[in-house]
Amino acid sequence: MYSAFGCCDSRQDAELSRRFDYITDFLDQSGVQRCGRYIRDILCQECSPYAAHLYDAEDANTPMRQLPGLCGNYCTEFWLQCRSTLSLLIEETTIMDLESDQRKFCGFLVLDDPNYCFPNVLTNAELNNRLGEVQEDSEGCLQLCLQEVANGLRNPVAMVHANDGTHRLFVAEQLGYVWVFLPNWSRIDKPFLNISKAVLTSPWAGDERGFLGIAFHPAFKANGKFYIYYSISAKKQEKIRISEFRLSTNDMNVADHTSERIILEVPEPASNHNGGQLLFGYDGFLYIFTGDGGRAGDPFGEFGNAQNKSSLLGKVLRINVNGNDVGPPYRIPPDNPFLRDNRARPEVFAYGVRNMWRCSVDRGDPTSMSGRGRILCGDVGQNKYEEVDIIQKGGNYGWRAKEGFSCYDKTLCHNSSLNDILPIFAYPHKLGKSVTGGYIYRGCQMPNLNGLYIFGDFMSGRLMSLKEDRSSGEWLYNEICMGEHQTCNFPKLINNYFQYIITFAEDEAGELYFLSTGTPSAAVAAGAMYKIVDPSKRAPPGKCAVSPSPVTVKGKLIHFYPRQKFVLRSKTTPLPSLAPIVISSTNKTTPRSTRRPDFHATTTRVYSTSSPARRNEPPFPKVRPITTAPRVTPAPTKMVVKQRPKSHAPTTSRPSRVPWQTSSSWYTTLIDRLKTDRAKLGKTSGPSQNPHRLMTPVPTKPQQPTLTTVAVTRRGRKQEKRRRVKKIKKKQKKLKHGTVRLVNKANLPDRGRVEIHINGEWGTICNDMFDSRAAGVVCRQLGYPFVLKVAKKVEFGEGVDLRILLDDVRCVGTEGTLLECRRSKIGQHNCGHEEDVGVICGHTEEEAVMDGQI
């Protein structure tokens, strides 16, 4: 049955056959001849490619039908010929009552949709055209779906597996944390690795430095070794460092933090173009992908770092870390291409690289193994083009002589000795300004995607694909869109995502994922991980089943709860970005062809506030999808690209890099957009007055102590009173600067007007620039892990008897108190008590739903 695009395997087919035999045993020979085809057809619709429609299984809010929906004429025919078999198909006594009444009988069985009812669905030309093939929209855009599998991540820069049979996923954050996710998507509460104190990065949008890459040794199951790539600062010199770690002997989900062995360090002349990819090839060697060292145009030296083979910057390096327990940390593979070149570093495998961001090794075709071992990379461009390359030994990839297929440095470009390798694909900055390299799909679950190279763009949020034409050697381009209408309207599937695509990933079984964020800052938990799903055809049930090796968990498990929902809207792509920290408190993204509502600071957003090692799984802000990006024809020589109408595209990207700007690059675009969004936001009109003004509660008079003596003198009472007053004053003096409390009429501890204690005085805070990150600092001080709401419309009344102590509070979200945030001077403000800010905190994310906040 499955060969005809059904969804049953041989086991299910056999079960249906036994069910058919069981029912027909109740009929005589004439009954089988007359009714057998009806019974067979109705039973077999369980295996129809449209079973979800026929059984009303698409909408989780409606009950699933017991039998497939029939067309009216077919139902009438079934009733006239074989009405008594209904009670055999559904073995319930109440069903027999329907068999005597045609109206009730067909009212129970008929599906109102004439296109999807049986048997019309078999002859519908539109539905059956290219059945089982990847669907395209009217403009040729491949329609895929997503499954959200993780959220609450802070700039997730990498996801890898250990290839040890456990099918665990290791997700790295730019700050320097690596988390373990189990096959059921639950996360272990303690990080696998935490080197955040050693990692050089910042919370500013655009900073490319940080924890950038991780790779497990091919023999990790035996030797417990893995390798990481991160930024450091040592003696006022910024460097990239590649280190080796080992697994803890006490816990299979924790690294031995004392085992770090530095493999290689490379000084960085600037703070961007840091590279960051680590991977092992099928040759067993470790490949390291470095950036050109930063600044626009690779200005270092006569020809730049990338063309200088004596520099390790702007290169693909290949080293041997096998058998390194004794002796040097690595050795040079004997077939490295420049081993005998005195002017080159022996580690160099390829050069002419600008800043390759995300590379992958092709597993090869599952049948022929064609393509196995190829390394494909996305190389971020300068002013005009982004490119995708296949790495070859000794290859020169052109930078800074060329950018994509075009000349960048004309002198170097026309040098006859350049002998550069052209990209397999390059696209102009109309499509996107920061490529994120991907993977060739070689998994089992989505057979139609086999051989498709799926990648994206950090700035534009586009998902794209390339398919190799084996006869010509060319790679054909197709954009990927989120499924329209009902394409993705199935349980667990969604058709929208956060737009800043940071990295792609592959699990142990070969299924593909990507990780993106709504706010490109290492300090904001606005990232998520998505599994790529092709709704057009799945592998036969059971064919792709895996049996993960057992994982011993010594800590707690944080169970995963998806936050994003399916959006019933045609042509959807990435979700808009969230406000980058410090630059803006909210953000708006201009849609391409339609107008959508702006996002305001008063919109409820749920954030985690606790530290990553012990917090509950944090959600990300609730946002809405935007329309599909336009497709613009790139201008390379070796590709086929379909034209789409011109309009404005949304944006996405990987960790940004702050200190050095690259002329009109993606970084400039990112910062300009964020500033523009903030300017457009402006100030809201004054909040409405709340008639119920709340006064700051005054501590009640202390209750007199219980006396144990029979008589107490007046003098004794006065002494006791003085002691209690002194005790209260002493306690008040112990209040630290920055202590906060929440004040509300109902005296609820988890919500209220925010009041802060400074220099022995309680005061209020203005809502100007006060957002969920600042609220997170408040909630964390009070012991709550989540922010449920920022109340800006005097929801908890005005603190009219108090001074306004703080204004223009802008927090990153990691501060200990509001006094550590950027703010006005204490007591200086340009607001009134009608702008006193309030906060609602919570211990669980579900409280937000119960409270009607999200």
N, C-alpha and C positions, 0 to 999 in steps of 0.2 A: 504493500500500500504506500509506503513512504516514497518509493520511486515515482509515484504519481503525485508527489507534493503533499501527501498526507502527513500526519504527525504521529503515527503509530509505528512501533517496531514490531518485530516478528512475534514477540511475547504477547503484546496487546492484540495483535491480529489473531493469534490462536485463542485468546480469551473470548474475543467476539465470535469466533467460529463456534466455540463451545456453547456460548449463549444462544446463538442461532439454532443449534441442534437441540438444545434444551427446550426452546419455545416450540419448535416444529414437532417435537415428540407429542405435544398435546393435540395435534391436528391429524386428520386422516389424509390419505394421499391426495384427494381432490382439494382439501384445504391448503396443503403445502403448495400444490400447483397454482392455486388462485392467490394465495397470500404470501408465499415465500419471498417474492421480489420486494414487496412492501416492507416486510420485516428486515430483510437484508439491507435495503437502502437506508432505512431509518437507523439501524444499528451502526452502520458503517460511517454515518456522518460524524461520529466521534473522531474519525481520522481525517476529516475534511480540512483543507487548508483554511477554510472559513468557519471552523467549528466554534471559534470564539463568538462570531456573529450569530450563528445558528442557535447557540445555547445561551445567548445573552450573558456571556461570561466577561465582557469587556468592562462593564460598569460594576464595581465592587458594591455599590449602594443598592443594586437590585438583585433579587434572587435568581440563581441560575436555573434555566429550564431543565426539566427531567428528560425531555426528548427534543430533538432539533425542531426548529420552527418550519412549518410546512407552508406552501403556497395554498391559496384558497381552493383552486380547482383540484389540486392533488389531494387535499384533505377530504373534499367531497367524494372523490373517487375511492379513497381509502375507506371512508365510512360506509359507502354503499357496498363495497366488496368484502371488507375484513374488519368491521367495527369491533367484533368480539376479541380480536387479538390485542387490543389496547391494554386490557387487564393482564395480559401475559407479558407485555413489554414493561408495564409498571405494576408490580405486584402489590397493589394496595386495594383494599376492599371498596374504598370510596370511588375508585376509578370506574367501577362497573356501572355506576349511576350515569356516567357520561355516555355510555355506549348506546343508550336508547334515544338520545336527543342529539340530532345533528348539529343544532345551533351551539349547544354546550360543548359537544365533542370538538368541533372546529374552533370554537372560541378558546379552548384549552390548547390546541395544537398549532393554530395558524400564527405565522409571523407577519406583521403588518407591512414590513419593508419588502416590496415586490422584487427588489434586486437581489436581496440576500436570502430569501426563503428558498427552501428546497422544493422542486428541483431547478427553479429558475437560475440559481447561483451557478449551476453547471454550464449554462448556455449563455451567460452574460459575457459578451465579447470584451467589454471594458475591464471587467474584473479578472478575466482569464488571460488577457494579453500580457505576455512576458511574465506569467505566473512563476514565482520562485526565483526571479532575477532581482538584483538590487534595483529598487525603484528610483526613478528620476522625476524631477518636477518638469514643468513645461519648458524650462530653460536648461535642462540637462544636468541639474544639480543632484548628486546622489543623496538620497534620503535615508539617514540612519537615526537611531535612537540611543539613549543613554540610560544607564542605571547608576544612580548615586550610591556609592559604597563607603564613603568617609566624608566627614566634614569637620569644621572647627580647626582647620590646619593653618599654621602661620607660614606663608610663602613656602609651600611644599615644593622643594627643588628636585626631589628624586624619589622614585619608588623602585625597589629591586627585590628580587627573590634570592634565596641562598642555594637553590638547586639541591636541596638536601632531602627532598621528599615530604617535607612538612607543609608545603604550599603556604608558608607564612609570607607576608608582605612586609618589607621594611621601608617605612616612609620617613624621609629626612626633611627637616625644616631648616630654613636659612640661618636661624639663630644658633644651630649646633645640636639639635635634638634629633634622635632617630627613634621611631616608635614601631612596635611590633603589632601587626594586625593578623588575626587568625583567619582561616578560610571562611568563617561565618561573619566576618567583618567586625567582630568585637576587637577592642584594643586592650592590650595589657597596660595597667595604670602607670607602671614605672617605665621610664625610657630605656630602650636597649643601649643607647649611648647618649651621654650628655657632656659635650665639651664646650658648652656655651661660653664659659669663662675664657677659653683660649681663642675662640673665633672672633675675628675682626669683622664687624658689620655695624649697622645702625638702623634705627626705625624709620629713617627718612625714605620716602618713595624715590626710587631711582638708584639706590645703593646696590651695586652688583657684587660687592664683597660678601663673604660669609661662608657657611658650610655649603659646598657646591656639588660634591659627588661622592658616591660610594659604590664599591664593587666587591663581591664575595669571591674568594679564591675558588677555582673549579674543584679543588679538593677540600672545600670548607667542612664537609661532613667528617673528614678525617683529621684535618689539621686545625680547624677552628679559626682560620685567618680571614680577615677582610681588610679592605684598604679604603681610605677616605682622602678627600681633596678639600682643603679649606684655606681661607685667608687668615694671615696673622700679621702682627706688628711686633718687630723685635729690634730694639735699639734704634728706634725712629725710622726703621726701614720696613716698608710693607712687602710681604712675600706671599707666595702660594706654597703650601706645604702638602706633600703626599706622605701619609703615615700608614703603618701597618698596626693593626690591633688583633688581639686574640679573644676568643669567646671565654667567658667565665667558666671555671670548672664547677661552680656551685649552682649555676642557673643558666639554662640553655637560652633564655630570653634576655640576657644581660651580657654586655661586653666587659672584659677585664680592663678597667680604666687605667690600671697601672702598667699595662702591657704595651703602651704606645712605643713604636720604634719608627723614627723619622727615616723615610726612604729617600726623599728628595725635597729640596727647597729651592725656589727660583725667585730672586728679587724682582719686584715690580716697579718700573719707573713712574707709573701713575696708578690711580685707584680704580680704573675700570678695565674692561676687556681682560677679565681674569680667567677665561676658559672655564673648566670645571668638570669635564667628562672623564670618567674612568671606566674601562671595560676590559674584560679578558676575551681575546680572540680564541678561535678553535685551535690555534697553534699553542695555546697555553701561556702566552705572554701577556703582560699588562700594557695596555695602551693608555696614554695620557694625552689629553688634548688641551693645549695652553692657548691663551689669547696673545695678541701682539704687544701687550704691555700698556695699552691705553692711549688716550688722546686721539684727536682726529687725524687721520691720514698716516698713522704709523711714522712719526717724524724722527725716530731715533736712528742715528747713523746715516750713512750715505744712501742706503737702499731700504732702510727700515729694518725692524727686527725680523719680520716675517720672511724676508728674502735672504737674511743673514744666517747661514747654516751653522755659524759658530755660536749663535744665541739659542737658548731653549724656548724663547717666546715666539708665538705665532707658528707653533709646530704640532705635529703628531709625533709623540715619542713612543718608543717600544722598548721595554726592559724585561728582564727575566728575574722574577722574584721567587722562583722555585728553588728549594734546597738552600735557602739563605740563612738557616739557623746558625751556621758557623761562617764567618767571613763577612764580606761586604753585604750591605742590605740588598743590592741587586747586581746583576751582571748584564753584559751586552749580548743579545742574541747573535750568533755567529753570522747570520745572513742579513743583518741590518745594512741598508744600502750605502751608508757613508762611513762604514767602519774603517776604511783605508784612506779616507779623505782627511788630510791634515788640517784643512780649513773648516771642518765640520765637527760638531759634537757627535760622538758615536751613538747616542740615544736617538738621534733624529731618524724618523721613519718616513715622514713627508713634511713639506714646508709650504710657505706661501699662504698661511692661514690667518684670517683676521680675528675671528672670535667664534669658533665653532661651539654652538650651543645645542647639545643633545645629539648623540650618535647612537647607533645600534648595530648589532651583528645579525645578519639574515640567517635564520635557521635553515633555510632552503626549502624547496618544494617538498611536501610530505611524501610524494610518490617518487619523483625523479631526483630529489635532493639538489636540483638546479639552483644556483645562486647561494648555496650554503657557504657561509664565512665572509660574505661581502660586508663591508662596513660602510654605512651611509650616514652622512652628517648634514646638518643645517649650519651654514656659515653666515653670520649676521653681517650685513653690508654697511656701507658708509652713507652715501647720500641718495643712491638711486635704486640699487638692486639687492635682493636677498637671493641666496642660492642654496642648492642641494648638491652634494658631491658624493661620489663613491671613491673611497680612499684606496690608492695604489702605492705600492712600495716605491719609495724614491720620488714620488710625484710632487710637482710644483703646482699649487693651486692658485697662483697668480697674484695674490695680494702683496704689495700695494700697487703693482702694475695694472691689475684689472680688478674690476668690481662686477661680478656676474660675467656677462659676455662683453661688457664695454670697458674701454680704457679709463683708468683713473689717473695714473701717472703716465703721461704720454711718452716721456723719455724712456721709461722702463718698458712700457707697453710695446714699443716698436723695436726693442732689443731682440736681435735674432736668436740670442741664447736663452731667451725666457723659457721656451718649450713647455708651456703650462698645460695642465689638464683642465679642459672646460667642464663646467658643471653639467649635470644631467638635466637641470631645470633651474631657471632663474626667473624671478618675478619683480615687477617695479613696485615702487612705494605707494602706488595707487591701491595695491592689494594689501599691503602691510609693510611695516618697517622693522620687524625683528622676528626672523624665522625661528621656530622651535622645531628641531628635527624630531622625527618620529620613528616608526617601525614598519617593516613589511609584515603584514598579517600572515601568520603560519599556524594559527590555532586550529581547533577542531570544531568549535561550536558554530562558527559562521562560515560555512563552506564557500559562499559566494565572494567572500572578501579575500580568499587566498591569493597571494601575490600582490595585493594592493598596498602601496606605501602610503601610510596615513601620517600627516604632519600638520602643523598649524603655524599661526603667527601670533606672537605675544601682543602686539599692539592693535591689530585689527580684529582679533578674535576669530579669524577664519579657520575653519577646518578644511584641509585640502588633501588631495590624493594624487598619486602618480601610478600608472600601470605600464609595465615594460612590454613593448611590442617585440616579441622574440625574433620576428623575421627581420625587422629593420634596426633593432637596437635602440629605438627611440622610446622615450617615456611620455605617455599621454596623460594630460592633466584633466582633472575633474574636481570641481569644488564639492564639498560635503555640506549638506544642509540638514537641519533637524526636520524630522518627519512632519508633514502637514496633516491637518484634519485628524483622521482616526489612525494614521499610520503608527503612532507611538502610544495610542490610548489603550495600553494594556497594563496590568498590575506590575508595579515596580519600575516601569519605564517612564522616562521624562523626555522632553524635547527642548530643554533650555539649560544653560550652564553659565557659570561666572566667566567673564570674558578674558581675563589675563591668563592665557595658556602658558604655564611655566614649563611643563615637561610632559613627555609621554612615557609610558611604561608597559612592561610585558610581564605577565605572571608565569609561574612555573609551567603551566599548561599551554602557554603561547597566546592567551587572550590579551587583548589590548585595552589600555586605560590612558586617560590623561588627567593631569592635575592642574587646576587653575584657581585663581583667587579673584575676589571682587575688589580688593584693596592691595595694591602691590607694595606692601610694607612688611618687613620681617616681624613686626610687633603686633600685627592684627590677625586674629584667628578668623579670617574670612575666606579660607581656602577649602576646596573640596576635591574629591577624587571620583572620577566617573569611569564606568566600564562601557566600552563601545559595543553596541548591539545592532545587528542587522535584522530587522523584522521580516525581511522578505523570505528568508529560508534558514532554518536551523538544522543542525545535525540530528540524525535519528536519536530518539530518547535512549539513553544508556550507552551510546557509542562513546561519548566524551567523559564518562564518569571517571573520577579519580578517587583514590583511597589514600588520603594524606597520612603520613606517619604521625603517631601521637605526639602531642606537645605537652610537656609538664609545665603547668602554670603555677608559680609560687605567689604571685601577687593577685590583685583583684582584676576582674575584667570589666571594662566599660563597654556596654552594649551599644550597638549602632542604631540610631534612629534617623531615617532620612528626613530632610527638611524641605527639599524642593519638590514641587508638584508639577504634574503634567499641565501644560497650558494649551487649551483648545484654541489655537490661533494659527492661521496659515503662515508658513515660512518663518520659523523661529530660529534664532541663533543665540549668541551668548547673552547672558544676563548682564546688565549694565554694571559698571564698576561702582564700588562703594568709595566713600570719602577717604583719600589718603590721609594719613595722620599728619598733623601739624599744618598742612597746607589748607585743608578744608574740612569742615565738620560734616558736610553732606555733599553728595555729588549727583550730577545729572549727566546722562549720556544722550547725545542727539541721535534720534533714530534716523534710519536712512530715508524712509519715504513717508512715514506717518508720525504723528505727534503722540507722545505718551505722557502721562502725568509725571511731574517732577517729584523728587524725593525730598522730603522735608525732615528737619531734625526732630519734629514731634512724632514722626512715624515710629511705631513701636519696633524696637530691634532687640533681639535677645543676644547677649554676649556672655561668654564665660569670663570670670574675673580671677579665678584661682590659678595657682602656678601649674605648669604643665605636668609636673610629676604627680599631682594629686587631684587635679580637677576632674569633674565629670565631663563627658564629651560635650564640648561647647558647640552650639549651633552657629550659624551665620545669619546675617540680617536677611529678612524676607524682602525679595526684590522681584521685579517683573521682567519678563523677556522682552526683547525687541525684535524688529523685523530682520529678515535675512539680508546679509551684506550683498552689495552689488558685485558682480564679477567683471573684472577688467582684464583685457587681453594682455598678458606679459609679452615681452619682445625677444625672447631667446631664439636660437636657431633650431634646436632639437626638441620640439614639443608641439603638441596640438592643444589649443586652448579655445574654449567656447566663450563667445561674447555675451555679456549680460548688460542690461540697461545701467547707465551711470547714475549713481546716487551716493550718498554719504555712508561710510562704513563705520561700525563700532570698533572698539579697540581692545587689544589684549597684549600680554607679554610676560616675559619671565622676570626674575628679580632685577630691578632697575639698578643703575649705578650712578651715584651722585656726583662725586667731585669733579669728574672731567666730562664735559659735554662734547658730543661728536657732531659739530656743526648742526645741520638740519636733520638730525637723526631722530630715532624713536624717542630718545630721552627728552629732547626739546619738545617734541609733540606731546608727550605725557605731561610734563610740567605745565605747558601752556594750557592744555585742556583742563587740568585740575584748577588752575588759577581762574580760567574763564568760567568754569562751573561755579566757583565760589562767588565770583562777581555777579553772576546771574541770580544766585540764590538771594542775595540781599537780606534785608531785615524784614521779618514778618510784621504786619501791622500789629499794633499793640494788643496784647491779650485781653480777653474780656474780663471784666471785673467779677470777682467772686463775692456774692453777698455774704457768705459765711466766712468772715475773717477770723483766723485762728490766732489766739494769743499764745506766746511761748509759755508752756506750763511752768509754774513756779513750784519749787520743791515744797511739799507739805511739811508742817511742823513735826519734828521728830516725836514719836510716841514715847511717853514717859516710861522709864525702865520699871520692870516689876520689882517691888521691894520685898526682900526676904526678912527684914526686921519687923517687929511689931509696930514701932513708932519711928518716924523719920522727921528730923528737925527741918525747919525752914532753911537753915544754913546748909544742911546736907543736900537738900534739893537744888539750891543755887550752885553748889559745887558740882553736882552731877550735870546740871545744865551747862555750866561753863566747860566741863570736860567734853560734852557732846558737841558743843559749838566748835571747840578747838579741833575735834576730830573731823568734823565736816569741812572746816576751812583747810585742814591739812590735806584731806582727800582732794579738795578742789585744786589745791596748789600742785598736786601730783599729776593733774591732767596735762598731757603732752600737747605742745603746739600742733595743730592740725587734726585733733580729735574731732570726730563728726557724730551727729545724732540725727535721727529722723523724727520730725514732730508732726502729729496729726490729731484730729479731734477724737478719733476712736482709740488713741494710744496703742495702735498696732505697731509692733516692732520692726516690720519689714518694709514700711513705706512712710512717706511723709516729706515735709519741707526739709531741705538739707540745711543744717546749721553747723557751723564750724567754730571751734574754740581756739582763739588766738590771744596770747598775752593776757590770760585770765578773763577773757570776755567771749561770750557767745554772740554770733552774728550770722546773717544770711548770705546767700550767694546769688548773684544775678545769672540769668539763663543765657546771656550772650555767649555764644561759642561753646556752651556746655553741652556735650554730647554723650553718647553711650560709653566712650572710653573714660571720660571723667566720672561718669556714674559707676563704672566698673571699679575705679579706685575707692569710691565711697562704699560700695557694697562689700568689697573685699575687706576694708577696715572693720566693717560690722559683722564679718563672718559669713557672708552670703556669697556663693560661687557664681550666681547669675544676676544679670541686670534684666529686669522684665520691662521696664518703661522709664523714660525720662519725661517727667511732667513739667511742661513749660507754661501752662496757662493757669497758674495759681490754683492748681487742683487741691492743694493742701493749705490754702489760705496764705495771708501775708503776715510776715513777722514784723508788724509795725512798731513794736516796742524795742526792736533790736537795730543795731547799726548794720549796714551792708558792708561786709568786710572784704569780699572778693568779687571781681568782675573779669570778664574775658578769659575764663579758665579754659586752657587747651592742654589736654593730656595725651600722652602716648598710650597709656593704659597699664604700664608696668610700674608706675610710681607707687611709693609707700603712702603718701598723703597728697592732698590737693596742693599743699604748699610747694611740692616739688615740681608741679606742672608749670607751664608758661602761663602767666597771669598778670593782671595789673598789680600795682603796689597795694599793700594792705590798707583798706579804708578808702581807696580811690576808685570811683565808679562814675558812670554816666547813666544810671538807671534808677528806678524806684522799686518799692516793694511789690508793685504789680508784676515784676519780673522775677520774683523769688522762685528759684528752681526746686523741683521735687524729684524724688526717685522712688521706684518700686523695685525691691530686690527679691530674690527667691533662692531656695535651696535646690530646686529641680527645674528643668526646662518645661516640664508639663504644667507647672504652676502658671506659666504664661498663657497657656491654652485655657486652663480652668478659669483664669481671671479675665478671659476675653481680650487679652492683649495682643495675641497674634492669631 
